Amino acid sequence: MVGATGAVGRVVLDVLPTRHSHWAQVRLAAGAEDVGTVLRVAGKDAVVEALTPQFFDGVDVAIFDIPPGIAREWVELAAARGVVAIDNSTVFRTEHDVPLVVPEVNPQRVADRPRGIIANPGATVMTMIDALAVLHAAWELTELVITTLQAASGLGRAGISRLHDELDVVHGQRELGTRPGDVRRLVEHELGESVFPAPLVLNVIPFVGHHVGDGWTSEEVKVRDETRKILGIPDLPITTTCIRVPVVSSHSVIVHATFARKVRVNEARQALVEAPTIVVLDDPDEPEFPTPNDVVGADPRFAGRIRQAPDAPMTLDLFISGDNLRKGAALNMVQTAELVARDLVETTTMDAVVPASSSRTIEHPRPPAPDIRSTP
């Protein structure tokens, strides 16, 4: 686990003990300031090591959650040393020769990793992709309009800390939010520069990521491109508006989906109920629906508010919420690593049973490691 002390890395360590049969040893690496830190993994102490090329010696699979600015260098280095690298950054997600994997949607893509690298989708896409795949399989998606409500933890520990700091600043001041700019003035005066482009407390921010042109943000483009790639619909029209909300963890997504065939609400609801990774909370008379506070820490995605406009029989509207650090990042990478482990075992078994004189060609997922002698 590279980036073991970050928000996602710590959730990976929480997930691993529940899946102990899939791994024999866990090694941890992080930034220089955390080297030597002792973390618990499945009841045992593990010391955080320095990130060097030698860290990957003897490693089969490496999970990365490190900043994009350094991700390419270290992920490619690990892959060059024969390690299957699963990366959570944005660096490799749209590259054509790197699979973007969700085990419940496209597990077969794990074996197609010519560079030894697998990309993990963004947490926002992970929130909705299982439900979209189920609905697409039955009714064939033709268009999506998406509005995301993204938690502070989408920016990791820095985002969580900033939200809590802002909450401390405004606590008890009940007149705040009644005059233009009063929250901004107070928060900026007390806390200074922020990881968010505006105060998040008592607010929503309709801008996630950075501007990439024509008014679109990087997060909105990412949601579009990753959804298309995972579903295998490269030309699917998708319009996205990404909004940051004052929630610690769990992203939510409002979906307006259009299909090639007529869809009935009760049939769509039943299809989602039968999906193993989706929990449906959808009773307007109770009222029952998912919220970020109720689903945080859980593995499934939760869907509700499933409905249809009377004059639009080929569309469906729904609300989905899920923990962006858990299945949105950590759990999906661990599940992908398990698929890789199975693939490595099967390949090793095939190598053992195919005679040396056989003309059959076996493609090995772990190429020989080059002689790399120094840290980049």
C-alpha positions, 0 to 999 in steps of 0.5 A, spaced: 500 500 500 503 506 497 500 512 501 498 508 507 497 514 511 492 518 507 484 518 507 484 512 502 490 508 505 487 508 512 480 505 509 484 500 505 487 498 512 480 497 515 478 493 509 484 488 508 482 484 515 475 482 512 479 479 506 485 476 509 484 469 505 487 473 499 493 476 501 499 473 505 503 479 507 502 487 507 507 492 506 506 500 507 509 506 504 508 513 505 511 520 505 517 522 508 514 525 514 510 518 516 516 513 515 517 509 521 509 510 523 506 504 526 499 502 523 495 496 525 493 491 519 489 485 521 491 485 528 499 486 527 503 492 527 506 494 520 511 499 520 511 505 514 517 504 510 520 509 505 518 509 498 524 506 494 524 502 488 527 496 493 520 497 496 517 493 491 522 487 491 517 481 492 511 484 491 505 481 487 500 487 487 501 494 489 495 499 491 497 506 490 493 512 492 498 518 491 498 525 488 497 525 480 504 529 480 508 523 482 503 517 481 506 516 474 513 516 476 512 511 481 506 507 478 510 505 472 517 504 476 513 499 480 510 496 473 517 495 470 519 491 476 514 486 475 509 488 480 501 489 478 500 496 480 493 499 481 492 506 481 487 511 484 490 517 481 487 520 475 493 519 471 492 513 467 484 512 467 483 515 460 489 511 457 487 506 452 492 501 454 490 501 461 484 498 464 479 502 468 476 496 472 470 495 477 469 488 479 462 488 479 461 491 472 467 489 467 472 484 471 474 481 465 478 487 464 483 485 469 487 480 465 488 485 459 493 490 462 499 490 457 503 495 461 502 492 468 497 497 470 490 498 472 486 504 474 481 505 479 475 509 477 474 516 481 469 516 487 464 519 484 463 515 478 464 509 483 457 511 486 453 510 480 456 506 476 453 499 478 446 502 478 448 504 471 450 498 469 444 494 471 439 499 468 444 499 461 443 492 461 436 491 461 434 498 457 440 500 454 442 507 456 442 513 450 443 519 454 445 521 462 444 528 465 448 527 472 449 532 478 454 530 483 454 532 491 461 531 493 463 530 500 469 534 503 473 527 503 474 527 496 480 532 497 482 527 502 485 529 509 486 536 507 478 536 505 476 533 511 480 538 516 478 544 512 471 542 513 472 541 521 476 547 521 470 551 518 465 548 523 469 550 529 469 557 526 462 558 525 460 554 531 454 558 535 454 564 531 447 563 529 446 570 525 451 567 520 448 566 513 444 572 513 448 577 509 452 577 503 459 574 504 458 574 511 461 567 512 466 568 507 469 574 510 469 570 517 472 563 514 477 567 510 479 571 516 480 566 521 483 560 517 486 563 510 487 560 504 483 553 503 483 547 499 476 549 496 475 555 492 469 558 497 467 556 504 464 549 504 461 550 511 453 553 510 454 553 503 455 549 497 460 550 491 458 548 484 465 547 482 469 541 483 476 540 480 479 546 475 477 549 469 478 545 463 475 550 458 468 552 455 466 552 462 467 545 464 471 543 470 476 537 470 471 533 475 465 534 470 470 531 464 472 526 468 465 523 470 463 523 463 470 520 460 470 514 466 463 513 465 463 512 458 469 507 458 467 503 464 460 502 460 463 501 453 459 506 450 464 511 448 459 516 444 454 516 450 452 523 451 453 525 458 452 532 461 455 533 468 454 538 474 459 537 480 458 540 486 461 540 493 457 539 499 459 540 507 459 532 508 465 529 511 464 523 507 459 519 502 458 522 495 451 522 492 449 523 485 442 525 482 441 521 475 437 523 469 437 517 465 434 516 458 434 509 455 433 506 448 426 502 450 421 504 455 422 503 462 417 502 468 419 504 475 417 498 478 421 494 473 427 498 474 426 498 482 426 491 482 432 490 477 436 494 482 433 490 488 436 484 485 443 487 484 448 484 489 452 491 490 446 496 491 441 497 496 434 500 495 431 505 500 425 508 496 419 509 500 416 516 499 410 515 504 415 513 510 419 517 507 425 512 506 431 514 502 438 514 502 443 520 505 450 521 506 450 520 513 446 514 513 450 510 508 457 512 510 462 506 512 458 501 508 460 497 502 454 498 498 451 503 494 444 506 496 439 508 491 432 511 492 427 517 489 426 512 483 421 516 479 419 517 472 416 524 469 409 522 466 410 524 459 417 521 459 416 513 458 424 512 456 427 516 462 428 515 469 430 519 475 434 517 481 438 519 487 444 514 489 449 515 495 455 511 497 461 512 501 467 515 497 473 512 501 470 505 501 467 502 495 469 509 492 476 508 492 479 503 497 474 497 497 474 497 489 482 497 489 482 491 494 477 487 490 481 489 483 487 486 487 483 480 489 482 479 481 489 480 479 491 475 485 487 470 482 489 471 475 496 470 477 495 464 480 491 461 474 497 463 470 502 460 474 498 454 474 498 454 467 505 455 466 506 449 471 502 444 466 504 446 459 510 442 457 516 446 455 516 443 448 509 445 447 508 450 441 502 454 446 504 461 447 503 464 454 503 471 456 506 472 462 503 478 466 509 480 470 515 481 465 522 481 468 524 487 472 530 491 469 536 493 473 533 500 477 539 502 482 536 509 484 530 512 487 527 517 482 
